[in-house]
Amino acid sequence: MAIEPQVANLTVADDCVVVFRTQRSNVRGRLVRLGKTLDAIVTPHAMPDIPSRRLSEALALAALCGSALPDAGNLNLQTRSDGAVSILVADYAAPGRLRGYARYDQGKLGETAEQGAGLKTVASSLGDGHLAITLDSGPGEERYQGVLAFENAPLAATAAAYFEQREAMPTLIRLAVADQFIGSTRAAQDESRWHRRAGGLMIQSSMARRDEDDDASEDWNRVEMLAATVEDHELLDPGLSAERLLLRLFHEEAVAVERVIPLSSFCRCGRAKVENVLLAFGAGELSDMLDETGHIVVTCEFCTARYAFTLDELKQGGA
C-alpha cells in the first residue's frame, strides 16, 4: 500500500476519514472512524439505545459522503419515517465538522424492543419513509437535493441505493456501531465508562456500470467482493490502524491513501441567533412561551445547549 508523504503522519485511529483509491482497479473509497467526536455529539442527548445507534450510523454516513466536498461545502442527511425513530439529521460541514440529532417515539420504541434484540430490530426502527441528501458545494455553487424512498431498510443500504439510482454510480456502504468500555484499572474507575464507537466503509466507481460487461465493471465487481468481507469489529477496533485494515482488504489492488480528514463536533447555534429567531414572534406569542420562572427557554436540537430569555431582555434586544 502506498501512503502519500504529506498524509503519512496524519493517519490516526479515531475521528477521521481516510480517503483512498485502488490503483489497479481505480475504485475510490473512504473509511471513517468515530470515537470521542461521536461521544461529544450523541451522549448529551441521553437517548435510548436504538435512536442513539441510528444517529451514530447517520453521522458516520454523513462523514463518508460529505468528505468528498470541497472546503466550505456542506452536506445535510435527513430521514423522515413512520418508525420508532421518526427523524434523523446529520450535518457535515467541510472540512470535517459534524453535528446531528434524532427524534423518536418512546411508545414505538417499546414495541420495537418487544420484537427482539439484534440487527433486524435496529434496522426496523426506521420503518417506511424517505432519505434526503442535500449537497452545497460552497459559495456560488447551486444547492442540490436528492430524495429516495425506503421501506424498513438499513440506512447503509438505502444510501447505497440512492447513489446507484440517482447518480448511476455503483456503491457499497458498510456501517457499524458498538460500545467499548474505556478504563479498566481501579485507579481510573471514576473515569471508566462505556463509549459509543462508529465506523464505516464506502467504495464507489464512476467508471463501472452494473449492466455493462467491460473491464471497469469487472474491476468494480472484484473490489466490491473484497470490501464486502469487512467485519464490524474491523471497522470499530481502534487497535487496528486504517492502513492495516485497507491493506488487509485490498492488498491485491495496490491501495493508496490520498488524504486524511480529521473530524470534530460543532454547532451553529448561539445566543444571538436564538434571540433573533424569538424577536420574529409577536408580544402575545412570546408571553405564551414563558415558563413558570418567567423565562423563555430554548434548547438547541443539535448540541442541547439551553438559552433562557426574559421578556425585558428581548425588548432590549429588539430596541
C-alpha positions as a Python dict, from the first residue, in 0.01 Angstrom:
ca = {
    (1, 'M'): (0, 0, 0),
    (2, 'A'): (122, 347, -81),
    (3, 'I'): (82, 643, 153),
    (4, 'E'): (142, 992, 25),
    (5, 'P'): (420, 1168, 226),
    (6, 'Q'): (202, 1464, 317),
    (7, 'V'): (-55, 1246, 492),
    (8, 'A'): (164, 970, 630),
    (9, 'N'): (181, 1126, 976),
    (10, 'L'): (-186, 1222, 994),
    (11, 'T'): (-347, 880, 991),
    (12, 'V'): (-492, 830, 1338),
    (13, 'A'): (-706, 556, 1488),
    (14, 'D'): (-1016, 766, 1553),
    (15, 'D'): (-1218, 1067, 1447),
    (16, 'C'): (-1107, 1086, 1088),
    (17, 'V'): (-1199, 997, 732),
    (18, 'V'): (-931, 821, 529),
    (19, 'V'): (-969, 883, 156),
    (20, 'F'): (-816, 611, -62),
    (21, 'R'): (-821, 455, -407),
    (22, 'T'): (-731, 120, -552),
    (23, 'Q'): (-463, 179, -814),
    (24, 'R'): (-520, -145, -1004),
    (25, 'S'): (-897, -105, -1036),
    (26, 'N'): (-937, 273, -997),
    (27, 'V'): (-1210, 245, -735),
    (28, 'R'): (-1246, 535, -491),
    (29, 'G'): (-1319, 481, -125),
    (30, 'R'): (-1344, 637, 220),
    (31, 'L'): (-1305, 484, 563),
    (32, 'V'): (-1442, 656, 874),
    (33, 'R'): (-1371, 600, 1242),
    (34, 'L'): (-1563, 790, 1513),
    (35, 'G'): (-1478, 784, 1884),
    (36, 'K'): (-1466, 1092, 2106),
    (37, 'T'): (-1631, 1307, 1840),
    (38, 'L'): (-1927, 1069, 1832),
    (39, 'D'): (-1948, 1077, 2211),
    (40, 'A'): (-1949, 1457, 2210),
    (41, 'I'): (-2245, 1465, 1971),
    (42, 'V'): (-2459, 1172, 2087),
    (43, 'T'): (-2408, 1149, 2465),
    (44, 'P'): (-2564, 1490, 2560),
    (45, 'H'): (-2896, 1377, 2410),
    (46, 'A'): (-2924, 1089, 2664),
    (47, 'M'): (-3127, 882, 2419),
    (48, 'P'): (-3225, 516, 2447),
    (49, 'D'): (-3003, 265, 2272),
    (50, 'I'): (-3185, 230, 1939),
    (51, 'P'): (-3213, 600, 1842),
    (52, 'S'): (-2858, 652, 1969),
    (53, 'R'): (-2736, 378, 1734),
    (54, 'R'): (-2931, 516, 1441),
    (55, 'L'): (-2791, 866, 1495),
    (56, 'S'): (-2441, 720, 1521),
    (57, 'E'): (-2490, 547, 1187),
    (58, 'A'): (-2621, 867, 1029),
    (59, 'L'): (-2318, 1064, 1149),
    (60, 'A'): (-2076, 804, 1013),
    (61, 'L'): (-2263, 807, 682),
    (62, 'A'): (-2262, 1188, 666),
    (63, 'A'): (-1885, 1185, 721),
    (64, 'L'): (-1835, 930, 442),
    (65, 'C'): (-2048, 1123, 193),
    (66, 'G'): (-1957, 1477, 300),
    (67, 'S'): (-1583, 1421, 295),
    (68, 'A'): (-1597, 1435, -86),
    (69, 'L'): (-1696, 1803, -70),
    (70, 'P'): (-1451, 2093, -104),
    (71, 'D'): (-1377, 2319, 193),
    (72, 'A'): (-1677, 2537, 280),
    (73, 'G'): (-1910, 2272, 140),
    (74, 'N'): (-2194, 2125, 345),
    (75, 'L'): (-2392, 1802, 338),
    (76, 'N'): (-2721, 1752, 517),
    (77, 'L'): (-2852, 1398, 553),
    (78, 'Q'): (-3206, 1355, 680),
    (79, 'T'): (-3454, 1071, 719),
    (80, 'R'): (-3824, 1104, 794),
    (81, 'S'): (-4026, 791, 854),
    (82, 'D'): (-4315, 630, 1039),
    (83, 'G'): (-4086, 417, 1255),
    (84, 'A'): (-3982, 446, 1617),
    (85, 'V'): (-3701, 679, 1508),
    (86, 'S'): (-3905, 926, 1305),
    (87, 'I'): (-3635, 1182, 1219),
    (88, 'L'): (-3259, 1161, 1180),
    (89, 'V'): (-3050, 1465, 1090),
    (90, 'A'): (-2673, 1463, 1035),
    (91, 'D'): (-2477, 1763, 907),
    (92, 'Y'): (-2124, 1756, 768),
    (93, 'A'): (-1953, 2094, 727),
    (94, 'A'): (-1630, 2064, 529),
    (95, 'P'): (-1365, 2010, 625),
    (96, 'G'): (-1456, 1757, 891),
    (97, 'R'): (-1717, 1904, 1127),
    (98, 'L'): (-2021, 1701, 1236),
    (99, 'R'): (-2345, 1758, 1423),
    (100, 'G'): (-2676, 1570, 1443),
    (101, 'Y'): (-2993, 1485, 1631),
    (102, 'A'): (-3273, 1228, 1633),
    (103, 'R'): (-3641, 1228, 1722),
    (104, 'Y'): (-3811, 914, 1839),
    (105, 'D'): (-4140, 782, 1975),
    (106, 'Q'): (-4093, 617, 2314),
    (107, 'G'): (-4407, 409, 2269),
    (108, 'K'): (-4295, 273, 1935),
    (109, 'L'): (-3951, 204, 2079),
    (110, 'G'): (-4117, -24, 2332),
    (111, 'E'): (-4299, -208, 2055),
    (112, 'T'): (-3975, -243, 1860),
    (113, 'A'): (-3795, -384, 2166),
    (114, 'E'): (-4064, -647, 2208),
    (115, 'Q'): (-3979, -780, 1864),
    (116, 'G'): (-3645, -895, 1999),
    (117, 'A'): (-3291, -763, 2006),
    (118, 'G'): (-3045, -771, 1720),
    (119, 'L'): (-2969, -609, 1388),
    (120, 'K'): (-3318, -669, 1244),
    (121, 'T'): (-3475, -481, 1534),
    (122, 'V'): (-3240, -187, 1496),
    (123, 'A'): (-3294, -179, 1121),
    (124, 'S'): (-3672, -188, 1156),
    (125, 'S'): (-3671, 116, 1386),
    (126, 'L'): (-3683, 349, 1084),
    (127, 'G'): (-3993, 191, 932),
    (128, 'D'): (-4100, 334, 596),
    (129, 'G'): (-4002, 681, 486),
    (130, 'H'): (-3754, 871, 276),
    (131, 'L'): (-3389, 970, 280),
    (132, 'A'): (-3295, 1320, 164),
    (133, 'I'): (-2937, 1423, 92),
    (134, 'T'): (-2872, 1793, 34),
    (135, 'L'): (-2536, 1899, -107),
    (136, 'D'): (-2397, 2251, -101),
    (137, 'S'): (-2052, 2276, -259),
    (138, 'G'): (-1993, 2627, -128),
    (139, 'P'): (-2042, 2993, -219),
    (140, 'G'): (-2156, 3048, -575),
    (141, 'E'): (-2249, 2685, -627),
    (142, 'E'): (-2604, 2559, -679),
    (143, 'R'): (-2752, 2351, -398),
    (144, 'Y'): (-2863, 2002, -493),
    (145, 'Q'): (-3106, 1770, -314),
    (146, 'G'): (-3190, 1408, -389),
    (147, 'V'): (-3466, 1208, -221),
    (148, 'L'): (-3513, 832, -212),
    (149, 'A'): (-3797, 636, -51),
    (150, 'F'): (-3718, 332, 164),
    (151, 'E'): (-3919, 56, 324),
    (152, 'N'): (-3786, -78, 651),
    (153, 'A'): (-3433, -80, 510),
    (154, 'P'): (-3095, -32, 681),
    (155, 'L'): (-2950, 315, 641),
    (156, 'A'): (-2637, 191, 461),
    (157, 'A'): (-2838, 0, 201),
    (158, 'T'): (-3069, 298, 147),
    (159, 'A'): (-2779, 537, 92),
    (160, 'A'): (-2608, 296, -148),
    (161, 'A'): (-2933, 266, -344),
    (162, 'Y'): (-2953, 646, -356),
    (163, 'F'): (-2616, 673, -532),
    (164, 'E'): (-2694, 381, -761),
    (165, 'Q'): (-3035, 512, -867),
    (166, 'R'): (-2984, 888, -856),
    (167, 'E'): (-2619, 913, -956),
    (168, 'A'): (-2584, 592, -1162),
    (169, 'M'): (-2273, 517, -958),
    (170, 'P'): (-2209, 164, -823),
    (171, 'T'): (-2172, 199, -446),
    (172, 'L'): (-2112, -23, -147),
    (173, 'I'): (-2152, 112, 207),
    (174, 'R'): (-2094, -67, 535),
    (175, 'L'): (-2172, 93, 873),
    (176, 'A'): (-2104, -41, 1222),
    (177, 'V'): (-2185, 84, 1573),
    (178, 'A'): (-2089, -64, 1909),
    (179, 'D'): (-1999, 27, 2267),
    (180, 'Q'): (-1648, -3, 2405),
    (181, 'F'): (-1553, 4, 2772),
    (182, 'I'): (-1275, 253, 2843),
    (183, 'G'): (-1074, 234, 3166),
    (184, 'S'): (-1031, -99, 3341),
    (185, 'T'): (-798, -23, 3635),
    (186, 'R'): (-919, 63, 3985),
    (187, 'A'): (-722, 387, 3979),
    (188, 'A'): (-917, 501, 3676),
    (189, 'Q'): (-1252, 365, 3793),
    (190, 'D'): (-1412, 708, 3815),
    (191, 'E'): (-1324, 773, 3453),
    (192, 'S'): (-1428, 428, 3332),
    (193, 'R'): (-1742, 405, 3124),
    (194, 'W'): (-1882, 273, 2801),
    (195, 'H'): (-1810, 478, 2493),
    (196, 'R'): (-2002, 453, 2170),
    (197, 'R'): (-1798, 399, 1855),
    (198, 'A'): (-1895, 407, 1489),
    (199, 'G'): (-1717, 313, 1172),
    (200, 'G'): (-1791, 285, 805),
    (201, 'L'): (-1655, 196, 465),
    (202, 'M'): (-1774, 337, 132),
    (203, 'I'): (-1647, 250, -214),
    (204, 'Q'): (-1766, 386, -550),
    (205, 'S'): (-1675, 365, -916),
    (206, 'S'): (-1753, 638, -1166),
    (207, 'M'): (-1626, 415, -1446),
    (208, 'A'): (-1831, 99, -1395),
    (209, 'R'): (-2196, 29, -1470),
    (210, 'R'): (-2355, -290, -1349),
    (211, 'D'): (-2533, -354, -1679),
    (212, 'E'): (-2215, -330, -1888),
    (213, 'D'): (-1974, -617, -1935),
    (214, 'D'): (-1648, -426, -1957),
    (215, 'D'): (-1318, -413, -1775),
    (216, 'A'): (-1434, -137, -1539),
    (217, 'S'): (-1734, -343, -1433),
    (218, 'E'): (-1513, -646, -1372),
    (219, 'D'): (-1277, -433, -1164),
    (220, 'W'): (-1570, -297, -965),
    (221, 'N'): (-1717, -641, -901),
    (222, 'R'): (-1382, -767, -775),
    (223, 'V'): (-1327, -474, -536),
    (224, 'E'): (-1689, -487, -419),
    (225, 'M'): (-1646, -852, -321),
    (226, 'L'): (-1332, -767, -126),
    (227, 'A'): (-1496, -473, 53),
    (228, 'A'): (-1799, -685, 146),
    (229, 'T'): (-1576, -910, 357),
    (230, 'V'): (-1506, -636, 612),
    (231, 'E'): (-1631, -724, 962),
    (232, 'D'): (-1795, -483, 1207),
    (233, 'H'): (-1516, -528, 1460),
    (234, 'E'): (-1260, -430, 1196),
    (235, 'L'): (-1442, -104, 1129),
    (236, 'L'): (-1456, -27, 1501),
    (237, 'D'): (-1130, -156, 1650),
    (238, 'P'): (-905, 142, 1748),
    (239, 'G'): (-614, -101, 1770),
    (240, 'L'): (-643, -180, 1401),
    (241, 'S'): (-500, 109, 1203),
    (242, 'A'): (-666, 233, 886),
    (243, 'E'): (-354, 135, 689),
    (244, 'R'): (-363, -221, 817),
    (245, 'L'): (-734, -258, 751),
    (246, 'L'): (-710, -123, 395),
    (247, 'L'): (-411, -344, 326),
    (248, 'R'): (-600, -643, 466),
    (249, 'L'): (-894, -576, 236),
    (250, 'F'): (-730, -451, -82),
    (251, 'H'): (-365, -562, -84),
    (252, 'E'): (-404, -716, -431),
    (253, 'E'): (-543, -388, -566),
    (254, 'A'): (-245, -167, -470),
    (255, 'V'): (-444, 57, -238),
    (256, 'A'): (-318, 413, -185),
    (257, 'V'): (-417, 660, 88),
    (258, 'E'): (-471, 1004, -67),
    (259, 'R'): (-557, 1216, 235),
    (260, 'V'): (-684, 1206, 592),
    (261, 'I'): (-956, 1440, 717),
    (262, 'P'): (-975, 1493, 1097),
    (263, 'L'): (-1329, 1502, 1237),
    (264, 'S'): (-1473, 1713, 1518),
    (265, 'S'): (-1812, 1813, 1657),
    (266, 'F'): (-1965, 2158, 1610),
    (267, 'C'): (-2288, 2353, 1627),
    (268, 'R'): (-2415, 2667, 1461),
    (269, 'C'): (-2635, 2780, 1748),
    (270, 'G'): (-2562, 3080, 1969),
    (271, 'R'): (-2745, 3315, 2199),
    (272, 'A'): (-2759, 3594, 1941),
    (273, 'K'): (-2904, 3362, 1676),
    (274, 'V'): (-3170, 3230, 1911),
    (275, 'E'): (-3260, 3583, 2016),
    (276, 'N'): (-3305, 3688, 1654),
    (277, 'V'): (-3544, 3398, 1599),
    (278, 'L'): (-3750, 3489, 1905),
    (279, 'L'): (-3768, 3855, 1801),
    (280, 'A'): (-3963, 3744, 1494),
    (281, 'F'): (-4257, 3649, 1720),
    (282, 'G'): (-4517, 3891, 1844),
    (283, 'A'): (-4551, 4003, 2205),
    (284, 'G'): (-4851, 3776, 2265),
    (285, 'E'): (-4674, 3472, 2128),
    (286, 'L'): (-4366, 3542, 2340),
    (287, 'S'): (-4581, 3572, 2652),
    (288, 'D'): (-4729, 3230, 2581),
    (289, 'M'): (-4377, 3082, 2570),
    (290, 'L'): (-4289, 3190, 2926),
    (291, 'D'): (-4230, 2912, 3177),
    (292, 'E'): (-4310, 2923, 3549),
    (293, 'T'): (-3989, 3115, 3621),
    (294, 'G'): (-4076, 3390, 3373),
    (295, 'H'): (-3823, 3279, 3113),
    (296, 'I'): (-3843, 3163, 2755),
    (297, 'V'): (-3611, 2865, 2736),
    (298, 'V'): (-3488, 2736, 2400),
    (299, 'T'): (-3288, 2413, 2371),
    (300, 'C'): (-3076, 2351, 2063),
    (301, 'E'): (-3178, 2025, 1898),
    (302, 'F'): (-2822, 1958, 1787),
    (303, 'C'): (-2600, 2029, 2087),
    (304, 'T'): (-2866, 2051, 2364),
    (305, 'A'): (-2738, 2395, 2474),
    (306, 'R'): (-3008, 2588, 2663),
    (307, 'Y'): (-3074, 2960, 2621),
    (308, 'A'): (-3303, 3148, 2862),
    (309, 'F'): (-3450, 3494, 2799),
    (310, 'T'): (-3683, 3725, 2986),
    (311, 'L'): (-3928, 3947, 2801),
    (312, 'D'): (-3729, 4252, 2912),
    (313, 'E'): (-3413, 4111, 2759),
    (314, 'L'): (-3592, 4051, 2430),
    (315, 'K'): (-3742, 4402, 2434),
    (316, 'Q'): (-3395, 4547, 2481),
    (317, 'G'): (-3258, 4329, 2203),
    (318, 'G'): (-3531, 4439, 1967),
    (319, 'A'): (-3500, 4807, 2050),
}
